[in-house]
């Protein structure tokens, strides 16, 4: 290990280049790391540590930064930063320090940065029940081409549990529908470049078939924008899909938390409530760690607790 004579903050840009070139992370992920580490850089400057060298970082510095995060107010909510958000900052810092170690630059040991413990109550899952899902799926006006497209988007979301970026990356050539099939298996490449199979139900296939029958264009993208210049990229963006889901959640009178990820949560909790094993749900969702999927178990546990409270010992009353 060598001691760098450059301030810690001057290594942030090479780290972001490393994320792009060597790790091949998406632009959005790189932007997230930049935002989180910019917060750390501002904290260094505020505390007259902007010229601190990597090997000069101490336990006290890390502790003070953690205290700062715990007391920081989120301007959007005017509330203290959630523990999950605090951990995102710490994870980014830890990854940055691991990069320095990988480059043989002496620095603060990344393994010494411990994350804030988060209970299940600190990260509640917001999902829709089946009645609400049905209202959402039935809300588009399928007498229009936009309505057919939007119905296909909503059905695909709930059938597969895809992330929004995975859905917008789908191409027409991946959808091969025949008259005899009951469902369709797709292999998609998700987060971390990990391939996994997802499945389209008969409902989703019907919606997609009706939508694709209206497509006379040669666009590669499965879901396209019908507005804008003719020579523009027609592939729907994640933001456009978010607006589509928000539009139909209002039409269906659903809770304000309804976003594409809520449908993914609903997909998972529905499977879990019907007895599907957590490991299998992990595969469906493309989670690298079972710990990420474990959060859905709290939903079922609470449901079982409520059932027990409501019905147990009723015969003794």
Secondary structure, 3 states (H helix, E strand, C coil): CECCCCEHHHHHHHHHHHHHHCCCCCHHHHHHHHHHHHHHHHHHHHCCCCCCEHHHCCHHHHHHHHHHHHHCEECCCCEECCHHHHHHHHHHHHHHHHHHHHCCECCCCHHHCCCCCCCHHHCCCCCCCHHHHHHHHCCCCCCCHHHHHHHHHHHHHHHHCCCHHHHHCCEHHHCCCCCCCCCEEEEEECHHHCEEEEEECHHHHHHHHHHHCCCCCCCCECCECCCCCCCCCCECCHHHHHHHHHHHHHHCCCCCCCCHHHHHHHHHHHHHHCCCCHHHHHHHHCCCCHHHHHHHHHHHHHHHHHHHHHHCCHHHC
